[in-house]
Amino acid sequence: NVSPRGLGEGMVNTVEASPHDKATAFIAFSKHKWNDNTPHIFKTTDYGRTWARMVNGIRDGDVVRVVREDPVRKNLLYAGAETGAYMSFDGGAFWEPLQLNLPTVPVTDLQIREDDLVASTEGRAFWILDDLSPLREHTSSARTSAQLFKPRRTFRVYGEGDTETSRGQNPPPGAIIYYWLPQVPDSSTYVTLEFMDASGAVVRKLTSEKQKAVEAPGAQAPKALSATRGLNRAVWDLRRENISRVPGILLLGSPQGYRVPAGTYSVRLTAGRTLLTQPLQVASDPRVNLTDAELAAQQQMISAIYTRVNEIHQSAIGLREVRDQVNALVNRMKDKPGGDTIGKAGKALVAQVDAIEGRLIQPRSKTFQDVINFRNGLSDQYLFLAEGLDGADAPVTQGMRERIASLDEAWTESNKTVKEILERSVTGFNALVKERGVPAVVVKE
């Protein structure tokens, strides 16, 4: 007989055997059917010989339905009661609300599944608290130093899951990072999160500094990290840095960086002078059956595509800078001696720039319907292929290999033309204007 003495008639709703200590157990006891709403939680540490009532912090009249102990952190308890949920970090000696956005509703049972806390309620469906990592590592709300919580394993899945039939809200796809800040950083410092691969190379950087979007159709500024006092949350979508953008140009492909492969990564938090690092494991989607060789081939091809797109965009930006300088110089010289000669030479150079620019990018596209009106530039054709690669967990096809080969051939020819313009045409134009003592066009390296 291990029943606590003196309980009288009532209901033992749950018995929770501690996953950490064979001698420890908890019971949720209720006498509400006897018109007594006093909350009761009892704990034994000696196999039921003696029991202690542990309800400090539970509201009066809040009948307790269930108690569970965290399977990872000893003495971290969760309780479901008539009006909501509670938690305790000290084995039940003190309880505090775990309500968040949970409505005032009876919590009839609690379960820990895949590091989430799942609550069944009466009248308000099932509720899930995603990722218990911050609670498991929590030490004190009065801590004076920053803390980076170890993120849980992240699965490399595409998209945001089933949004058609689910009425709930899934956690955002990607790695969820929690960090604690003792105070708001001053205006001269920023909080940063850097994600590094196994070699230590940074593949993505997030910052609390507000950034401006490139002045281009559809371009959006990167979302700044939260940097408030207390607990903060950030999400890495498992993508590398975005590709470079050409100002004023509509991209028909996605400017997002491509997804990193499964593997071992790390996350580094910089907050003022504090530097903290935690490991991060990215696991493959268990529904995907790609071999390591197939995944490596996919990553190799998409990496090559993004390298090409960045080269194309940088070339286009350089050509535009040359064109702007030539037009400005022609305008300054149009009413001066030799202005006609410089004007004709400048017009011919600008025509060369315009022609090759239209092959690299499509400057006339202003809306997504313009794909019907104007041929895509090389940039968008590469990005269309990249979306086919990054948008599916499938092996590289022969058609993809043939397509990138043809695009690389077209880029090689276009790049030759770009170099001829910058090295020969611009040099000839500069020689002409220097004869008249006019500053030359500067080509940036």
C-alpha positions in Angstrom: 0.0 0.0 0.0 1.7 3.1 -1.3 -1.2 5.6 -1.1 -0.4 8.9 0.7 -1.9 8.8 4.2 -5.0 10.9 5.1 -6.1 11.6 1.5 -9.6 10.3 2.0 -11.9 9.6 -1.0 -10.8 11.1 -4.3 -9.4 10.5 -7.8 -5.8 9.8 -8.7 -5.8 11.2 -12.2 -2.3 10.3 -13.1 0.8 8.5 -11.7 4.1 9.6 -13.1 7.1 7.4 -12.4 10.3 9.5 -12.7 12.4 8.6 -15.8 15.5 9.6 -13.8 15.1 8.0 -10.4 13.3 4.6 -9.7 12.4 5.7 -6.2 10.6 8.9 -7.3 7.0 9.3 -8.5 4.4 12.0 -8.7 0.6 11.8 -8.5 -2.1 14.3 -9.5 -5.0 13.9 -7.0 -8.4 15.5 -7.2 -11.5 15.7 -5.0 -13.5 18.1 -7.2 -16.3 15.6 -7.5 -16.7 15.9 -3.7 -17.0 19.7 -4.0 -13.4 20.3 -3.0 -11.3 22.1 -5.6 -8.1 22.2 -3.6 -5.1 21.4 -5.9 -3.1 18.3 -5.0 0.3 17.1 -6.3 2.2 14.6 -4.2 5.8 13.4 -4.6 7.6 10.4 -3.2 11.3 9.8 -3.3 11.3 6.5 -1.4 9.1 4.2 -3.4 5.9 5.4 -1.8 6.7 5.1 1.8 6.4 8.8 2.4 4.8 11.6 0.3 5.1 15.4 0.2 2.4 17.7 -1.1 3.9 20.1 -3.7 1.5 22.9 -4.8 3.4 26.1 -4.0 2.6 28.4 -6.9 -0.6 26.6 -8.0 -3.6 28.9 -7.9 -6.2 28.1 -5.2 -9.1 26.1 -6.7 -7.1 25.0 -9.7 -7.6 21.3 -9.7 -4.6 19.4 -11.1 -5.2 16.8 -13.7 -1.7 15.6 -14.7 2.0 15.8 -13.8 4.8 14.8 -16.1 8.6 14.9 -15.6 10.8 15.9 -18.5 12.7 12.9 -19.8 15.9 14.9 -20.5 16.2 17.3 -17.5 15.7 15.9 -14.0 13.2 17.9 -11.8 11.7 19.8 -14.7 8.0 19.1 -14.3 4.9 20.0 -16.3 1.4 20.1 -14.8 -2.0 20.4 -16.4 -4.8 21.9 -14.3 -8.3 23.1 -14.6 -7.4 26.5 -16.0 -4.1 25.9 -17.8 -0.6 24.6 -17.5 2.3 25.0 -15.0 6.0 24.1 -14.9 8.5 23.6 -12.1 12.3 23.7 -12.4 13.0 22.3 -8.9 11.1 19.0 -8.7 7.8 20.6 -7.7 9.0 22.8 -4.8 7.7 25.9 -6.8 5.4 26.1 -9.7 4.9 28.9 -12.3 2.5 29.3 -15.1 3.3 27.9 -18.6 0.4 29.6 -20.3 1.9 31.7 -23.2 -1.0 31.8 -25.8 -2.8 28.8 -24.3 -6.4 29.8 -23.5 -7.9 29.4 -20.1 -9.0 25.8 -20.5 -8.7 22.5 -18.6 -5.5 20.6 -19.6 -6.5 16.9 -19.2 -3.2 15.3 -20.2 0.4 16.1 -21.2 2.9 14.1 -23.2 6.5 14.8 -24.4 6.9 13.7 -28.0 10.0 14.5 -30.2 11.1 17.2 -27.7 7.7 18.9 -27.9 5.1 19.3 -25.1 1.7 18.1 -26.3 -1.4 19.1 -24.3 -4.9 17.7 -24.6 -7.6 20.1 -23.5 -11.3 20.1 -23.0 -12.9 22.3 -25.7 -9.8 23.8 -27.2 -8.3 20.9 -29.2 -4.7 19.8 -28.9 -1.9 22.3 -28.3 1.8 21.8 -28.8 4.7 23.8 -27.3 7.4 23.4 -30.0 10.9 22.6 -28.8 11.6 22.3 -25.1 15.3 23.1 -25.5 15.1 26.6 -23.8 13.2 25.2 -20.8 15.7 22.3 -20.5 18.7 24.7 -20.5 17.1 27.5 -18.6 19.0 28.6 -15.5 17.8 32.0 -14.2 15.7 34.9 -15.6 18.1 37.2 -13.7 21.2 36.0 -15.5 23.6 38.9 -16.5 25.2 37.2 -19.5 24.0 36.2 -22.9 23.1 32.5 -23.6 22.9 30.5 -26.8 20.7 27.5 -26.4 21.7 24.3 -28.1 19.3 23.9 -31.1 17.6 20.5 -31.6 18.2 18.4 -34.6 16.7 20.0 -37.8 15.3 18.1 -40.7 16.1 19.2 -44.2 12.6 19.4 -45.7 11.3 21.4 -48.6 8.5 23.9 -48.1 6.3 24.5 -45.1 4.5 21.1 -44.9 0.8 20.5 -45.2 -1.1 23.8 -45.0 -4.3 22.7 -46.8 -5.8 20.3 -44.3 -4.1 21.4 -41.1 -5.9 23.9 -38.9 -2.9 24.3 -36.6 0.3 26.2 -37.2 3.4 24.2 -37.8 6.8 25.5 -36.6 8.7 27.3 -39.4 10.8 25.1 -41.6 14.5 25.3 -40.8 16.7 25.5 -37.7 15.1 27.3 -34.8 17.6 29.1 -32.6 16.9 30.5 -29.2 19.2 33.0 -27.4 18.9 35.0 -24.2 20.1 38.6 -24.0 20.5 40.3 -20.6 19.8 43.7 -22.1 19.1 45.4 -25.4 22.3 46.1 -27.3 23.2 49.8 -27.7 22.9 51.5 -31.1 26.6 50.9 -31.9 26.5 47.1 -31.6 24.5 44.4 -33.3 23.6 40.8 -32.5 24.7 38.4 -35.2 24.1 34.7 -35.8 26.6 32.9 -38.1 26.0 29.4 -39.4 29.1 27.4 -40.3 29.7 24.1 -42.0 31.9 21.3 -40.8 35.0 23.1 -42.2 34.2 26.3 -40.2 33.2 28.3 -43.3 30.3 30.7 -42.8 27.4 29.8 -45.1 24.9 32.3 -43.8 24.9 35.3 -41.5 21.9 37.0 -39.8 22.1 40.3 -38.0 19.9 42.6 -35.9 21.1 45.5 -38.1 18.4 46.8 -40.3 19.3 46.5 -44.0 17.9 48.1 -47.1 16.6 46.1 -49.9 18.2 46.3 -53.4 16.2 48.8 -55.5 14.7 46.1 -57.7 11.2 44.8 -58.4 10.2 42.3 -55.8 13.3 42.8 -53.7 12.9 42.7 -49.9 15.2 43.7 -47.2 16.5 40.8 -45.0 14.5 40.4 -41.8 16.5 41.8 -38.9 17.2 39.5 -35.9 15.3 40.1 -32.7 17.4 41.7 -30.0 15.2 42.3 -27.1 15.9 41.7 -23.4 15.2 38.1 -22.4 14.5 35.2 -24.8 14.7 35.7 -28.5 14.1 33.3 -31.4 15.6 33.2 -34.9 15.0 30.8 -37.8 17.6 29.8 -40.3 15.9 28.4 -43.4 18.9 26.2 -44.2 19.8 28.3 -47.2 23.1 30.0 -48.1 23.5 33.7 -48.6 21.2 35.2 -51.3 22.7 35.8 -54.7 23.7 39.4 -55.7 21.0 41.5 -57.3 21.2 44.0 -60.2 19.4 47.2 -59.2 16.2 47.9 -61.1 16.0 44.4 -62.6 13.2 42.0 -62.1 14.4 38.4 -61.4 12.1 35.7 -62.7 14.0 33.2 -60.7 14.4 33.1 -56.9 17.2 35.2 -55.4 17.3 32.9 -52.4 20.4 31.0 -51.6 20.2 27.3 -52.2 19.6 24.7 -49.4 22.6 23.3 -47.6 22.9 19.5 -47.5 22.4 17.4 -44.4 25.4 17.3 -42.1 27.1 18.8 -39.0 27.0 22.5 -38.7 27.5 25.1 -35.9 25.9 28.4 -34.9 27.8 31.3 -33.5 26.2 34.1 -31.5 27.9 37.5 -31.2 26.4 39.9 -28.7 28.7 42.7 -27.8 31.9 41.1 -26.6 30.2 37.8 -26.0 30.9 35.0 -28.4 29.0 31.7 -28.0 28.9 28.6 -30.2 26.6 25.6 -30.3 26.6 22.5 -32.6 23.7 22.1 -35.0 22.8 18.8 -36.7 20.9 18.9 -40.0 19.3 15.6 -40.8 18.0 14.3 -44.2 14.3 14.1 -44.8 13.5 10.5 -43.8 11.1 10.3 -46.8 13.9 11.0 -49.2 16.2 8.2 -50.6 19.1 10.1 -52.2 22.5 8.5 -52.0 25.5 10.6 -50.8 26.8 10.6 -54.4 23.5 11.9 -55.8 23.2 14.6 -53.2 26.8 15.7 -53.8 26.2 15.9 -57.5 23.1 18.0 -56.9 25.0 20.4 -54.6 27.9 20.6 -57.0 25.7 21.6 -59.9 23.6 24.2 -58.0 26.8 25.7 -56.5 28.2 26.1 -60.0 24.9 27.7 -61.1 25.0 30.3 -58.3 28.6 31.1 -59.0 27.7 31.7 -62.6 24.7 33.9 -61.7 26.8 36.0 -59.4 29.4 36.4 -62.1 26.7 37.5 -64.6 25.2 40.0 -62.2 28.6 41.5 -61.3 29.4 41.8 -65.0 26.0 43.5 -65.6 26.6 45.9 -62.8 30.1 46.8 -64.1 28.8 47.4 -67.6 26.1 49.7 -66.3 28.6 51.7 -64.4 30.7 52.1 -67.6 27.6 53.1 -69.5 26.6 55.7 -66.9 30.1 57.2 -67.0 30.1 57.3 -70.8 26.7 59.0 -71.0 27.8 61.6 -68.3 31.0 62.3 -70.2 29.2 62.7 -73.5 26.7 65.1 -72.0 29.5 67.2 -70.5 31.3 67.4 -73.9 28.3 67.9 -76.3 28.8 71.7 -76.5 32.6 71.7 -76.4 35.1 71.3 -79.2 35.3 67.7 -80.2 32.0 66.9 -78.6 30.5 65.4 -81.7 33.4 63.0 -82.1 33.2 61.9 -78.5 29.4 61.7 -78.8 29.5 59.3 -81.7 32.2 57.1 -80.0 30.2 57.1 -76.8 27.0 56.2 -78.6 28.7 53.3 -80.3 30.2 52.1 -76.9 26.8 52.4 -75.2 25.2 50.3 -78.0 27.7 47.6 -77.4 26.9 47.6 -73.7 23.2 47.6 -74.3 23.5 44.6 -76.6 25.4 42.4 -74.3 23.4 43.5 -71.2 20.3 42.2 -73.0 21.9 38.8 -73.3 23.0 38.7 -69.6 19.9 40.0 -68.0 16.5 41.3 -69.4 16.3 45.0 -68.5 12.9 45.4 -70.2 11.1 43.0 -67.9 9.0 44.9 -65.4 6.4 42.3 -64.4 6.2 38.5 -64.3 4.1 38.5 -67.4 7.0 40.0 -69.4 8.4 36.5 -69.8 6.0 36.3 -72.7 7.2 39.5 -74.3 10.9 39.3 -73.8 13.4 36.5 -73.9 15.0 35.7 -70.5 18.6 36.7 -70.0 21.2 34.1 -69.1 20.7 34.9 -65.4 17.1 33.9 -65.4 17.8 30.8 -67.5 20.4 29.6 -64.9 18.0 30.4 -62.0 15.2 28.4 -63.7 17.5 25.4 -63.8 18.5 26.1 -60.1 14.9 26.0 -59.0 14.4 22.6 -60.6 17.4 21.3 -58.7 16.7 23.0 -55.4 13.0 22.5 -55.5 13.1 18.7 -55.5 15.0 16.0 -53.6 15.8 14.0 -56.7 19.0 13.0 -58.6 20.4 15.3 -61.3 19.0 14.3 -64.6 20.7 14.0 -68.0 18.6 16.8 -69.2 19.9 19.1 -66.4 23.5 18.2 -67.3 22.9 19.0 -71.0 21.1 22.3 -70.1 23.9 23.6 -67.8 26.4 22.7 -70.5 24.6 24.7 -73.1 24.2 27.7 -70.6 27.9 27.5 -69.7 28.8 27.6 -73.4 26.6 30.7 -73.9 28.1 32.4 -70.8 31.6 31.7 -72.1 30.9 33.5 -75.3 29.1 36.3 -73.6 31.9 36.7 -71.1 34.4 37.1 -74.0 32.3 39.9 -75.3 32.2 41.6 -71.9 36.0 41.4 -71.6 36.4 42.8 -75.2 34.2 45.8 -74.3 35.9 46.5 -71.1 39.5 45.9 -72.3 39.4 47.1 -75.9 36.3 49.3 -76.6 36.6 51.2 -73.3 40.4 51.5 -73.8 39.8 53.0 -77.3 37.2 55.4 -76.0 39.5 56.5 -73.2 42.3 57.2 -75.6 40.0 59.4 -77.6 38.8 61.5 -74.7 42.3 61.8 -73.2 43.4 63.6 -76.4 41.0 66.3 -75.3 42.1 66.3 -71.7 38.9 64.7 -70.4 39.0 62.2 -67.5 38.8 58.6 -68.7 36.1 56.0 -67.9 37.1 53.9 -64.9 36.5 50.2 -65.0 36.3 48.6 -61.5 38.1 45.3 -61.0 
